[in-house]
Amino acid sequence: MRFSAAPLRQAAVLVPIYRDAAGELQLVLVRRGDFGIHGGQLAFPGGKPEPTDASLVDTALRETWEETGLPTTDVQILDTLPAIPTYGSNFLITPFLGSIVPPVAWLPMEHEIAEVLVVSVRHLANPSTLQEGEFWSPTRDASARFPFFQVGEHRLWGATYLIVQPLLPRLLAGEWPI
């Protein structure tokens, strides 16, 4: 394996969640555009801090607004989730769970976000959704097998998987008021 000797850089994501009209929990994901190390991957909206961000929460909220059009006033931060290191891109990602009021229409950021996806928590918790497959691993400089959730024609894996997988039972148990 190869790891960078550089310290991990800070990043923040919002894990947007809401209950639909039927009362089902829904997670909001973005599919990144086709460029960059994470091109085409499913992720939560987020990114690197800007000088104008007072905190990592501000980073997550700003990036979510930029990437999806979700107003920051429509987000209630419920919790800070465990940080996830990404050695391939050298980030320490801090996820913030946020209860949201979904917009009438999502506004994906042109050139950066290919689409906004809404995924049922029950779908992700279904054992048939969890699979394992080959992915390119920059830290190993080779293909490696990783677990993933099948989301339509896409695979949710990597850091996003590491955020979602331990979160599912907590969401289904009703740990937060959503």
VMD Tcl script that builds the backbone (N, CA, C; Angstrom):
set m [mol new atoms 534]
animate dup $m
set s [atomselect $m all]
$s set {name element resname resid chain x y z} {
  {N N MET 1 A 0.834 -1.179 0.000}
  {CA C MET 1 A 0.000 0.000 0.000}
  {C C MET 1 A 0.872 1.233 0.000}
  {N N ARG 2 A 0.348 2.300 -0.591}
  {CA C ARG 2 A 1.085 3.551 -0.545}
  {C C ARG 2 A 0.204 4.603 0.109}
  {N N PHE 3 A 0.772 5.302 1.046}
  {CA C PHE 3 A 0.053 6.359 1.736}
  {C C PHE 3 A 0.887 7.620 1.645}
  {N N SER 4 A 0.231 8.751 1.556}
  {CA C SER 4 A 0.913 10.027 1.529}
  {C C SER 4 A 1.448 10.330 2.925}
  {N N ALA 5 A 2.640 10.916 2.981}
  {CA C ALA 5 A 3.206 11.322 4.261}
  {C C ALA 5 A 2.596 12.645 4.721}
  {N N ALA 6 A 1.905 13.330 3.819}
  {CA C ALA 6 A 1.298 14.616 4.156}
  {C C ALA 6 A 0.146 14.416 5.138}
  {N N PRO 7 A -0.074 15.391 6.012}
  {CA C PRO 7 A -1.214 15.278 6.929}
  {C C PRO 7 A -2.526 15.311 6.146}
  {N N LEU 8 A -3.530 14.651 6.701}
  {CA C LEU 8 A -4.839 14.638 6.053}
  {C C LEU 8 A -5.442 16.041 6.086}
  {N N ARG 9 A -6.028 16.443 4.964}
  {CA C ARG 9 A -6.678 17.749 4.861}
  {C C ARG 9 A -8.135 17.621 5.304}
  {N N GLN 10 A -8.659 18.680 5.879}
  {CA C GLN 10 A -10.036 18.684 6.372}
  {C C GLN 10 A -11.042 18.792 5.228}
  {N N ALA 11 A -12.155 18.114 5.378}
  {CA C ALA 11 A -13.298 18.228 4.475}
  {C C ALA 11 A -14.540 17.943 5.307}
  {N N ALA 12 A -15.682 18.375 4.797}
  {CA C ALA 12 A -16.938 18.155 5.516}
  {C C ALA 12 A -18.038 17.828 4.524}
  {N N VAL 13 A -18.944 16.949 4.937}
  {CA C VAL 13 A -20.105 16.608 4.116}
  {C C VAL 13 A -21.358 16.697 4.974}
  {N N LEU 14 A -22.475 16.952 4.292}
  {CA C LEU 14 A -23.774 16.877 4.942}
  {C C LEU 14 A -24.397 15.550 4.563}
  {N N VAL 15 A -24.941 14.859 5.544}
  {CA C VAL 15 A -25.703 13.629 5.308}
  {C C VAL 15 A -27.171 14.043 5.432}
  {N N PRO 16 A -27.776 14.479 4.306}
  {CA C PRO 16 A -29.146 14.994 4.357}
  {C C PRO 16 A -30.164 13.862 4.446}
  {N N ILE 17 A -31.084 13.997 5.380}
  {CA C ILE 17 A -32.112 12.972 5.564}
  {C C ILE 17 A -33.454 13.643 5.850}
  {N N TYR 18 A -34.518 12.982 5.389}
  {CA C TYR 18 A -35.863 13.481 5.668}
  {C C TYR 18 A -36.850 12.330 5.574}
  {N N ARG 19 A -38.055 12.583 6.057}
  {CA C ARG 19 A -39.152 11.623 5.907}
  {C C ARG 19 A -40.027 12.087 4.752}
  {N N ASP 20 A -40.335 11.155 3.843}
  {CA C ASP 20 A -41.214 11.500 2.730}
  {C C ASP 20 A -42.671 11.508 3.198}
  {N N ALA 21 A -43.597 11.752 2.278}
  {CA C ALA 21 A -45.021 11.853 2.626}
  {C C ALA 21 A -45.554 10.575 3.269}
  {N N ALA 22 A -44.937 9.426 2.946}
  {CA C ALA 22 A -45.360 8.145 3.523}
  {C C ALA 22 A -44.667 7.854 4.855}
  {N N GLY 23 A -43.791 8.764 5.299}
  {CA C GLY 23 A -43.089 8.568 6.565}
  {C C GLY 23 A -41.797 7.781 6.448}
  {N N GLU 24 A -41.387 7.454 5.216}
  {CA C GLU 24 A -40.155 6.682 5.001}
  {C C GLU 24 A -38.935 7.603 5.036}
  {N N LEU 25 A -37.865 7.124 5.669}
  {CA C LEU 25 A -36.615 7.883 5.709}
  {C C LEU 25 A -35.940 7.849 4.348}
  {N N GLN 26 A -35.491 9.017 3.895}
  {CA C GLN 26 A -34.820 9.156 2.605}
  {C C GLN 26 A -33.482 9.859 2.807}
  {N N LEU 27 A -32.422 9.302 2.224}
  {CA C LEU 27 A -31.105 9.938 2.208}
  {C C LEU 27 A -30.918 10.629 0.867}
  {N N VAL 28 A -30.213 11.746 0.880}
  {CA C VAL 28 A -29.925 12.474 -0.352}
  {C C VAL 28 A -28.440 12.324 -0.664}
  {N N LEU 29 A -28.159 11.880 -1.878}
  {CA C LEU 29 A -26.790 11.704 -2.363}
  {C C LEU 29 A -26.608 12.516 -3.635}
  {N N VAL 30 A -25.363 12.757 -3.988}
  {CA C VAL 30 A -25.058 13.341 -5.291}
  {C C VAL 30 A -24.185 12.357 -6.049}
  {N N ARG 31 A -24.306 12.386 -7.366}
  {CA C ARG 31 A -23.363 11.641 -8.204}
  {C C ARG 31 A -22.447 12.679 -8.809}
  {N N ARG 32 A -21.169 12.547 -8.503}
  {CA C ARG 32 A -20.166 13.499 -8.972}
  {C C ARG 32 A -20.083 13.470 -10.495}
  {N N GLY 33 A -19.669 14.591 -11.062}
  {CA C GLY 33 A -19.410 14.640 -12.498}
  {C C GLY 33 A -18.288 13.675 -12.839}
  {N N ASP 34 A -17.989 13.528 -14.105}
  {CA C ASP 34 A -17.051 12.492 -14.543}
  {C C ASP 34 A -15.575 12.847 -14.383}
  {N N PHE 35 A -15.239 14.018 -13.867}
  {CA C PHE 35 A -13.836 14.404 -13.739}
  {C C PHE 35 A -13.323 14.152 -12.322}
  {N N GLY 36 A -12.015 14.149 -12.158}
  {CA C GLY 36 A -11.406 14.056 -10.838}
  {C C GLY 36 A -11.314 12.641 -10.297}
  {N N ILE 37 A -10.624 12.514 -9.175}
  {CA C ILE 37 A -10.371 11.208 -8.564}
  {C C ILE 37 A -11.670 10.529 -8.125}
  {N N HIS 38 A -12.708 11.311 -7.828}
  {CA C HIS 38 A -13.987 10.743 -7.387}
  {C C HIS 38 A -15.065 10.867 -8.463}
  {N N GLY 39 A -14.642 11.072 -9.703}
  {CA C GLY 39 A -15.576 11.252 -10.812}
  {C C GLY 39 A -16.570 10.106 -10.941}
  {N N GLY 40 A -17.851 10.448 -11.078}
  {CA C GLY 40 A -18.904 9.463 -11.269}
  {C C GLY 40 A -19.363 8.755 -10.007}
  {N N GLN 41 A -18.713 8.994 -8.887}
  {CA C GLN 41 A -19.047 8.276 -7.653}
  {C C GLN 41 A -20.227 8.911 -6.924}
  {N N LEU 42 A -20.939 8.077 -6.167}
  {CA C LEU 42 A -21.990 8.573 -5.285}
  {C C LEU 42 A -21.336 9.106 -4.016}
  {N N ALA 43 A -21.852 10.226 -3.539}
  {CA C ALA 43 A -21.267 10.870 -2.363}
  {C C ALA 43 A -22.341 11.704 -1.680}
  {N N PHE 44 A -21.987 12.221 -0.532}
  {CA C PHE 44 A -22.811 13.232 0.104}
  {C C PHE 44 A -22.281 14.583 -0.339}
  {N N PRO 45 A -23.143 15.602 -0.400}
  {CA C PRO 45 A -22.645 16.918 -0.781}
  {C C PRO 45 A -21.651 17.421 0.261}
  {N N GLY 46 A -20.576 18.025 -0.222}
  {CA C GLY 46 A -19.569 18.538 0.689}
  {C C GLY 46 A -18.274 18.831 -0.020}
  {N N GLY 47 A -17.272 19.222 0.753}
  {CA C GLY 47 A -15.978 19.543 0.161}
  {C C GLY 47 A -15.043 20.173 1.167}
  {N N LYS 48 A -14.087 20.922 0.629}
  {CA C LYS 48 A -13.036 21.545 1.433}
  {C C LYS 48 A -13.509 22.880 2.012}
  {N N PRO 49 A -12.974 23.237 3.178}
  {CA C PRO 49 A -13.315 24.536 3.764}
  {C C PRO 49 A -12.797 25.692 2.906}
  {N N GLU 50 A -13.557 26.765 2.909}
  {CA C GLU 50 A -13.159 28.032 2.290}
  {C C GLU 50 A -12.833 29.004 3.418}
  {N N PRO 51 A -12.039 30.039 3.127}
  {CA C PRO 51 A -11.708 31.010 4.184}
  {C C PRO 51 A -12.937 31.648 4.839}
  {N N THR 52 A -14.043 31.726 4.120}
  {CA C THR 52 A -15.262 32.339 4.672}
  {C C THR 52 A -16.038 31.403 5.599}
  {N N ASP 53 A -15.688 30.121 5.634}
  {CA C ASP 53 A -16.377 29.159 6.501}
  {C C ASP 53 A -15.866 29.301 7.936}
  {N N ALA 54 A -16.783 29.548 8.872}
  {CA C ALA 54 A -16.398 29.687 10.279}
  {C C ALA 54 A -16.125 28.337 10.931}
  {N N SER 55 A -16.676 27.258 10.341}
  {CA C SER 55 A -16.524 25.922 10.922}
  {C C SER 55 A -16.730 24.881 9.828}
  {N N LEU 56 A -16.488 23.627 10.170}
  {CA C LEU 56 A -16.745 22.552 9.213}
  {C C LEU 56 A -18.241 22.385 8.950}
  {N N VAL 57 A -19.087 22.705 9.927}
  {CA C VAL 57 A -20.536 22.694 9.681}
  {C C VAL 57 A -20.858 23.700 8.581}
  {N N ASP 58 A -20.256 24.888 8.667}
  {CA C ASP 58 A -20.472 25.902 7.627}
  {C C ASP 58 A -20.013 25.394 6.267}
  {N N THR 59 A -18.905 24.668 6.243}
  {CA C THR 59 A -18.412 24.092 4.988}
  {C C THR 59 A -19.440 23.134 4.405}
  {N N ALA 60 A -19.943 22.219 5.235}
  {CA C ALA 60 A -20.919 21.233 4.761}
  {C C ALA 60 A -22.187 21.913 4.249}
  {N N LEU 61 A -22.671 22.911 4.967}
  {CA C LEU 61 A -23.889 23.619 4.559}
  {C C LEU 61 A -23.668 24.417 3.276}
  {N N ARG 62 A -22.547 25.125 3.179}
  {CA C ARG 62 A -22.245 25.908 1.973}
  {C C ARG 62 A -22.124 25.007 0.759}
  {N N GLU 63 A -21.354 23.936 0.901}
  {CA C GLU 63 A -21.157 23.014 -0.222}
  {C C GLU 63 A -22.477 22.370 -0.643}
  {N N THR 64 A -23.324 22.034 0.322}
  {CA C THR 64 A -24.624 21.440 -0.002}
  {C C THR 64 A -25.471 22.424 -0.794}
  {N N TRP 65 A -25.491 23.676 -0.374}
  {CA C TRP 65 A -26.242 24.696 -1.108}
  {C C TRP 65 A -25.683 24.848 -2.525}
  {N N GLU 66 A -24.347 24.935 -2.646}
  {CA C GLU 66 A -23.727 25.101 -3.965}
  {C C GLU 66 A -24.003 23.905 -4.873}
  {N N GLU 67 A -23.916 22.696 -4.324}
  {CA C GLU 67 A -24.005 21.482 -5.142}
  {C C GLU 67 A -25.431 21.046 -5.447}
  {N N THR 68 A -26.387 21.380 -4.568}
  {CA C THR 68 A -27.754 20.862 -4.746}
  {C C THR 68 A -28.841 21.933 -4.781}
  {N N GLY 69 A -28.508 23.150 -4.359}
  {CA C GLY 69 A -29.506 24.205 -4.274}
  {C C GLY 69 A -30.327 24.166 -2.996}
  {N N LEU 70 A -29.987 23.286 -2.042}
  {CA C LEU 70 A -30.727 23.202 -0.781}
  {C C LEU 70 A -30.340 24.386 0.113}
  {N N PRO 71 A -31.302 25.251 0.455}
  {CA C PRO 71 A -30.978 26.393 1.315}
  {C C PRO 71 A -30.514 25.935 2.703}
  {N N THR 72 A -29.537 26.639 3.245}
  {CA C THR 72 A -29.015 26.288 4.566}
  {C C THR 72 A -30.094 26.424 5.636}
  {N N THR 73 A -31.081 27.274 5.394}
  {CA C THR 73 A -32.170 27.459 6.361}
  {C C THR 73 A -33.105 26.256 6.414}
  {N N ASP 74 A -32.986 25.344 5.442}
  {CA C ASP 74 A -33.824 24.140 5.409}
  {C C ASP 74 A -33.109 22.912 5.969}
  {N N VAL 75 A -32.028 23.157 6.736}
  {CA C VAL 75 A -31.242 22.067 7.327}
  {C C VAL 75 A -31.161 22.265 8.837}
  {N N GLN 76 A -31.439 21.198 9.576}
  {CA C GLN 76 A -31.236 21.197 11.029}
  {C C GLN 76 A -30.180 20.140 11.325}
  {N N ILE 77 A -29.013 20.568 11.791}
  {CA C ILE 77 A -27.939 19.624 12.108}
  {C C ILE 77 A -28.346 18.829 13.347}
  {N N LEU 78 A -28.330 17.502 13.212}
  {CA C LEU 78 A -28.722 16.603 14.299}
  {C C LEU 78 A -27.528 16.058 15.064}
  {N N ASP 79 A -26.406 15.850 14.344}
  {CA C ASP 79 A -25.266 15.200 14.997}
  {C C ASP 79 A -24.025 15.310 14.120}
  {N N THR 80 A -22.871 15.200 14.766}
  {CA C THR 80 A -21.604 15.048 14.061}
  {C C THR 80 A -21.267 13.569 14.104}
  {N N LEU 81 A -21.047 12.975 12.935}
  {CA C LEU 81 A -20.746 11.545 12.842}
  {C C LEU 81 A -19.236 11.338 12.863}
  {N N PRO 82 A -18.765 10.103 13.101}
  {CA C PRO 82 A -17.323 9.855 13.141}
  {C C PRO 82 A -16.629 10.242 11.832}
  {N N ALA 83 A -15.484 10.900 11.963}
  {CA C ALA 83 A -14.706 11.322 10.796}
  {C C ALA 83 A -14.146 10.102 10.067}
  {N N ILE 84 A -14.048 10.229 8.748}
  {CA C ILE 84 A -13.585 9.140 7.884}
  {C C ILE 84 A -12.335 9.599 7.135}
  {N N PRO 85 A -11.198 8.902 7.290}
  {CA C PRO 85 A -10.017 9.253 6.498}
  {C C PRO 85 A -10.106 8.649 5.093}
  {N N THR 86 A -9.665 9.415 4.111}
  {CA C THR 86 A -9.590 8.902 2.736}
  {C C THR 86 A -8.138 9.032 2.296}
  {N N TYR 87 A -7.433 7.935 2.340}
  {CA C TYR 87 A -6.004 7.983 2.056}
  {C C TYR 87 A -5.712 8.157 0.573}
  {N N GLY 88 A -6.638 7.760 -0.300}
  {CA C GLY 88 A -6.435 7.948 -1.736}
  {C C GLY 88 A -6.408 9.414 -2.121}
  {N N SER 89 A -7.290 10.210 -1.504}
  {CA C SER 89 A -7.336 11.639 -1.812}
  {C C SER 89 A -6.825 12.490 -0.647}
  {N N ASN 90 A -6.410 11.844 0.441}
  {CA C ASN 90 A -5.736 12.503 1.554}
  {C C ASN 90 A -6.617 13.496 2.321}
  {N N PHE 91 A -7.863 13.090 2.602}
  {CA C PHE 91 A -8.779 13.941 3.364}
  {C C PHE 91 A -9.237 13.240 4.634}
  {N N LEU 92 A -9.586 14.042 5.622}
  {CA C LEU 92 A -10.301 13.569 6.800}
  {C C LEU 92 A -11.683 14.210 6.700}
  {N N ILE 93 A -12.686 13.389 6.384}
  {CA C ILE 93 A -14.033 13.889 6.121}
  {C C ILE 93 A -14.855 13.844 7.409}
  {N N THR 94 A -15.386 14.997 7.797}
  {CA C THR 94 A -16.292 15.063 8.939}
  {C C THR 94 A -17.720 15.131 8.411}
  {N N PRO 95 A -18.530 14.089 8.670}
  {CA C PRO 95 A -19.929 14.097 8.217}
  {C C PRO 95 A -20.856 14.680 9.289}
  {N N PHE 96 A -21.813 15.484 8.836}
  {CA C PHE 96 A -22.823 16.058 9.714}
  {C C PHE 96 A -24.183 15.550 9.268}
  {N N LEU 97 A -24.896 14.886 10.184}
  {CA C LEU 97 A -26.236 14.406 9.888}
  {C C LEU 97 A -27.193 15.583 10.000}
  {N N GLY 98 A -27.972 15.811 8.938}
  {CA C GLY 98 A -28.888 16.937 8.939}
  {C C GLY 98 A -30.277 16.563 8.475}
  {N N SER 99 A -31.272 16.899 9.280}
  {CA C SER 99 A -32.668 16.736 8.878}
  {C C SER 99 A -33.000 17.906 7.953}
  {N N ILE 100 A -33.582 17.600 6.794}
  {CA C ILE 100 A -33.817 18.647 5.803}
  {C C ILE 100 A -35.292 18.744 5.422}
  {N N VAL 101 A -35.624 19.885 4.862}
  {CA C VAL 101 A -36.888 20.078 4.157}
  {C C VAL 101 A -36.497 20.025 2.684}
  {N N PRO 102 A -36.858 18.953 1.964}
  {CA C PRO 102 A -36.404 18.842 0.576}
  {C C PRO 102 A -37.031 19.923 -0.302}
  {N N PRO 103 A -36.269 20.429 -1.265}
  {CA C PRO 103 A -36.812 21.443 -2.159}
  {C C PRO 103 A -37.806 20.828 -3.146}
  {N N VAL 104 A -38.573 21.671 -3.790}
  {CA C VAL 104 A -39.492 21.204 -4.829}
  {C C VAL 104 A -38.687 20.580 -5.966}
  {N N ALA 105 A -37.546 21.196 -6.279}
  {CA C ALA 105 A -36.655 20.663 -7.321}
  {C C ALA 105 A -35.211 20.848 -6.874}
  {N N TRP 106 A -34.401 19.824 -7.076}
  {CA C TRP 106 A -32.971 19.918 -6.781}
  {C C TRP 106 A -32.302 20.678 -7.919}
  {N N LEU 107 A -31.253 21.428 -7.605}
  {CA C LEU 107 A -30.518 22.198 -8.603}
  {C C LEU 107 A -29.061 21.757 -8.598}
  {N N PRO 108 A -28.739 20.637 -9.284}
  {CA C PRO 108 A -27.359 20.148 -9.272}
  {C C PRO 108 A -26.394 21.165 -9.890}
  {N N MET 109 A -25.251 21.342 -9.247}
  {CA C MET 109 A -24.236 22.281 -9.716}
  {C C MET 109 A -23.679 21.810 -11.058}
  {N N GLU 110 A -23.815 22.655 -12.062}
  {CA C GLU 110 A -23.363 22.310 -13.410}
  {C C GLU 110 A -21.866 21.995 -13.408}
  {N N HIS 111 A -21.464 20.997 -14.126}
  {CA C HIS 111 A -20.082 20.537 -14.321}
  {C C HIS 111 A -19.495 19.789 -13.120}
  {N N GLU 112 A -20.092 19.917 -11.936}
  {CA C GLU 112 A -19.541 19.228 -10.763}
  {C C GLU 112 A -20.427 18.075 -10.308}
  {N N ILE 113 A -21.742 18.254 -10.408}
  {CA C ILE 113 A -22.698 17.245 -9.949}
  {C C ILE 113 A -23.507 16.757 -11.143}
  {N N ALA 114 A -23.438 15.460 -11.412}
  {CA C ALA 114 A -24.193 14.887 -12.535}
  {C C ALA 114 A -25.668 14.762 -12.186}
  {N N GLU 115 A -25.966 14.390 -10.931}
  {CA C GLU 115 A -27.363 14.276 -10.516}
  {C C GLU 115 A -27.466 14.211 -9.002}
  {N N VAL 116 A -28.656 14.547 -8.509}
  {CA C VAL 116 A -28.995 14.396 -7.094}
  {C C VAL 116 A -29.905 13.182 -6.998}
  {N N LEU 117 A -29.592 12.269 -6.083}
  {CA C LEU 117 A -30.387 11.053 -5.913}
  {C C LEU 117 A -31.001 11.022 -4.519}
  {N N VAL 118 A -32.224 10.555 -4.444}
  {CA C VAL 118 A -32.902 10.340 -3.168}
  {C C VAL 118 A -33.066 8.832 -3.020}
  {N N VAL 119 A -32.522 8.288 -1.919}
  {CA C VAL 119 A -32.481 6.838 -1.724}
  {C C VAL 119 A -33.131 6.474 -0.393}
  {N N SER 120 A -34.012 5.510 -0.429}
  {CA C SER 120 A -34.699 5.041 0.771}
  {C C SER 120 A -33.717 4.346 1.716}
  {N N VAL 121 A -33.797 4.685 2.993}
  {CA C VAL 121 A -32.970 4.020 4.003}
  {C C VAL 121 A -33.320 2.529 4.045}
  {N N ARG 122 A -34.583 2.197 3.901}
  {CA C ARG 122 A -34.993 0.777 3.888}
  {C C ARG 122 A -34.353 0.028 2.715}
  {N N HIS 123 A -34.247 0.691 1.564}
  {CA C HIS 123 A -33.592 0.060 0.407}
  {C C HIS 123 A -32.141 -0.276 0.750}
  {N N LEU 124 A -31.435 0.688 1.322}
  {CA C LEU 124 A -30.029 0.456 1.663}
  {C C LEU 124 A -29.881 -0.612 2.740}
  {N N ALA 125 A -30.853 -0.699 3.649}
  {CA C ALA 125 A -30.786 -1.681 4.737}
  {C C ALA 125 A -31.162 -3.089 4.285}
  {N N ASN 126 A -31.733 -3.227 3.102}
  {CA C ASN 126 A -32.097 -4.545 2.574}
  {C C ASN 126 A -30.814 -5.337 2.302}
  {N N PRO 127 A -30.649 -6.525 2.889}
  {CA C PRO 127 A -29.413 -7.296 2.713}
  {C C PRO 127 A -29.043 -7.558 1.250}
  {N N SER 128 A -30.015 -7.635 0.358}
  {CA C SER 128 A -29.696 -7.901 -1.053}
  {C C SER 128 A -29.011 -6.716 -1.725}
  {N N THR 129 A -29.072 -5.546 -1.108}
  {CA C THR 129 A -28.434 -4.348 -1.658}
  {C C THR 129 A -26.931 -4.350 -1.402}
  {N N LEU 130 A -26.495 -5.010 -0.337}
  {CA C LEU 130 A -25.084 -5.048 0.037}
  {C C LEU 130 A -24.361 -6.104 -0.787}
  {N N GLN 131 A -23.323 -5.677 -1.498}
  {CA C GLN 131 A -22.548 -6.573 -2.349}
  {C C GLN 131 A -21.064 -6.282 -2.187}
  {N N GLU 132 A -20.258 -6.975 -2.964}
  {CA C GLU 132 A -18.820 -6.747 -2.964}
  {C C GLU 132 A -18.350 -6.748 -4.406}
  {N N GLY 133 A -17.426 -5.852 -4.735}
  {CA C GLY 133 A -16.955 -5.787 -6.114}
  {C C GLY 133 A -15.570 -5.189 -6.220}
  {N N GLU 134 A -15.032 -5.223 -7.430}
  {CA C GLU 134 A -13.689 -4.704 -7.713}
  {C C GLU 134 A -13.747 -3.204 -7.985}
  {N N PHE 135 A -12.843 -2.477 -7.367}
  {CA C PHE 135 A -12.704 -1.041 -7.577}
  {C C PHE 135 A -11.218 -0.725 -7.649}
  {N N TRP 136 A -10.877 0.363 -8.318}
  {CA C TRP 136 A -9.496 0.829 -8.344}
  {C C TRP 136 A -9.202 1.494 -7.007}
  {N N SER 137 A -8.128 1.082 -6.367}
  {CA C SER 137 A -7.733 1.633 -5.081}
  {C C SER 137 A -6.438 2.420 -5.241}
  {N N PRO 138 A -6.499 3.768 -5.165}
  {CA C PRO 138 A -5.272 4.553 -5.293}
  {C C PRO 138 A -4.249 4.227 -4.209}
  {N N THR 139 A -4.704 3.873 -3.004}
  {CA C THR 139 A -3.762 3.571 -1.927}
  {C C THR 139 A -3.034 2.258 -2.169}
  {N N ARG 140 A -3.663 1.360 -2.915}
  {CA C ARG 140 A -3.020 0.083 -3.233}
  {C C ARG 140 A -2.388 0.110 -4.622}
  {N N ASP 141 A -2.724 1.138 -5.405}
  {CA C ASP 141 A -2.265 1.274 -6.788}
  {C C ASP 141 A -2.628 0.031 -7.593}
  {N N ALA 142 A -3.811 -0.490 -7.315}
  {CA C ALA 142 A -4.297 -1.701 -7.990}
  {C C ALA 142 A -5.789 -1.838 -7.715}
  {N N SER 143 A -6.402 -2.780 -8.402}
  {CA C SER 143 A -7.804 -3.085 -8.112}
  {C C SER 143 A -7.880 -3.865 -6.805}
  {N N ALA 144 A -8.964 -3.651 -6.087}
  {CA C ALA 144 A -9.182 -4.370 -4.831}
  {C C ALA 144 A -10.681 -4.576 -4.660}
  {N N ARG 145 A -11.036 -5.531 -3.826}
  {CA C ARG 145 A -12.454 -5.814 -3.570}
  {C C ARG 145 A -12.914 -4.991 -2.368}
  {N N PHE 146 A -14.074 -4.359 -2.551}
  {CA C PHE 146 A -14.654 -3.534 -1.497}
  {C C PHE 146 A -16.151 -3.809 -1.415}
  {N N PRO 147 A -16.750 -3.629 -0.232}
  {CA C PRO 147 A -18.210 -3.735 -0.127}
  {C C PRO 147 A -18.856 -2.483 -0.720}
  {N N PHE 148 A -20.087 -2.640 -1.201}
  {CA C PHE 148 A -20.829 -1.499 -1.729}
  {C C PHE 148 A -22.322 -1.770 -1.630}
  {N N PHE 149 A -23.103 -0.701 -1.698}
  {CA C PHE 149 A -24.556 -0.792 -1.810}
  {C C PHE 149 A -24.908 -0.544 -3.268}
  {N N GLN 150 A -25.762 -1.388 -3.832}
  {CA C GLN 150 A -26.242 -1.162 -5.194}
  {C C GLN 150 A -27.395 -0.164 -5.121}
  {N N VAL 151 A -27.241 0.960 -5.796}
  {CA C VAL 151 A -28.255 2.017 -5.824}
  {C C VAL 151 A -28.617 2.250 -7.282}
  {N N GLY 152 A -29.674 1.588 -7.725}
  {CA C GLY 152 A -30.021 1.661 -9.148}
  {C C GLY 152 A -28.880 1.090 -9.962}
  {N N GLU 153 A -28.398 1.862 -10.913}
  {CA C GLU 153 A -27.273 1.412 -11.743}
  {C C GLU 153 A -25.923 1.807 -11.157}
  {N N HIS 154 A -25.931 2.433 -9.987}
  {CA C HIS 154 A -24.703 2.943 -9.379}
  {C C HIS 154 A -24.300 2.121 -8.155}
  {N N ARG 155 A -23.021 2.229 -7.827}
  {CA C ARG 155 A -22.483 1.578 -6.632}
  {C C ARG 155 A -22.076 2.646 -5.622}
  {N N LEU 156 A -22.580 2.500 -4.411}
  {CA C LEU 156 A -22.219 3.401 -3.328}
  {C C LEU 156 A -21.121 2.694 -2.530}
  {N N TRP 157 A -19.906 3.220 -2.590}
  {CA C TRP 157 A -18.782 2.536 -1.963}
  {C C TRP 157 A -17.821 3.564 -1.367}
  {N N GLY 158 A -16.685 3.107 -0.898}
  {CA C GLY 158 A -15.636 3.993 -0.399}
  {C C GLY 158 A -16.048 4.731 0.864}
  {N N ALA 159 A -15.628 5.998 0.951}
  {CA C ALA 159 A -15.896 6.794 2.150}
  {C C ALA 159 A -17.392 6.946 2.405}
  {N N THR 160 A -18.174 7.079 1.332}
  {CA C THR 160 A -19.620 7.226 1.512}
  {C C THR 160 A -20.206 5.956 2.117}
  {N N TYR 161 A -19.748 4.805 1.661}
  {CA C TYR 161 A -20.170 3.527 2.253}
  {C C TYR 161 A -19.801 3.495 3.743}
  {N N LEU 162 A -18.597 3.943 4.066}
  {CA C LEU 162 A -18.133 3.915 5.456}
  {C C LEU 162 A -18.942 4.849 6.359}
  {N N ILE 163 A -19.551 5.871 5.783}
  {CA C ILE 163 A -20.446 6.743 6.546}
  {C C ILE 163 A -21.813 6.080 6.699}
  {N N VAL 164 A -22.338 5.538 5.591}
  {CA C VAL 164 A -23.705 5.005 5.568}
  {C C VAL 164 A -23.847 3.702 6.350}
  {N N GLN 165 A -22.931 2.779 6.171}
  {CA C GLN 165 A -23.088 1.424 6.719}
  {C C GLN 165 A -23.351 1.418 8.229}
  {N N PRO 166 A -22.559 2.104 9.054}
  {CA C PRO 166 A -22.865 2.078 10.491}
  {C C PRO 166 A -24.039 2.985 10.877}
  {N N LEU 167 A -24.429 3.890 9.983}
  {CA C LEU 167 A -25.520 4.818 10.261}
  {C C LEU 167 A -26.894 4.166 10.101}
  {N N LEU 168 A -27.017 3.212 9.185}
  {CA C LEU 168 A -28.320 2.606 8.882}
  {C C LEU 168 A -29.055 2.060 10.108}
  {N N PRO 169 A -28.429 1.206 10.926}
  {CA C PRO 169 A -29.177 0.686 12.081}
  {C C PRO 169 A -29.579 1.782 13.062}
  {N N ARG 170 A -28.771 2.812 13.168}
  {CA C ARG 170 A -29.092 3.913 14.079}
  {C C ARG 170 A -30.298 4.703 13.562}
  {N N LEU 171 A -30.352 4.903 12.246}
  {CA C LEU 171 A -31.499 5.601 11.658}
  {C C LEU 171 A -32.769 4.780 11.821}
  {N N LEU 172 A -32.670 3.486 11.530}
  {CA C LEU 172 A -33.846 2.616 11.628}
  {C C LEU 172 A -34.329 2.458 13.068}
  {N N ALA 173 A -33.415 2.604 14.028}
  {CA C ALA 173 A -33.786 2.511 15.446}
  {C C ALA 173 A -34.403 3.812 15.967}
  {N N GLY 174 A -34.396 4.851 15.128}
  {CA C GLY 174 A -35.004 6.120 15.533}
  {C C GLY 174 A -34.175 6.917 16.514}
  {N N GLU 175 A -32.849 6.838 16.386}
  {CA C GLU 175 A -31.967 7.522 17.330}
  {C C GLU 175 A -32.134 9.045 17.306}
  {N N TRP 176 A -32.519 9.594 16.162}
  {CA C TRP 176 A -32.688 11.043 16.030}
  {C C TRP 176 A -34.123 11.373 15.636}
  {N N PRO 177 A -34.624 12.523 16.068}
  {CA C PRO 177 A -35.978 12.938 15.667}
  {C C PRO 177 A -35.951 13.507 14.250}
  {N N ILE 178 A -36.460 12.746 13.312}
  {CA C ILE 178 A -36.442 13.184 11.907}
  {C C ILE 178 A -37.877 13.246 11.420}
}
mol reanalyze $m
mol bondsrecalc $m
mol representation Tube
mol addrep $m
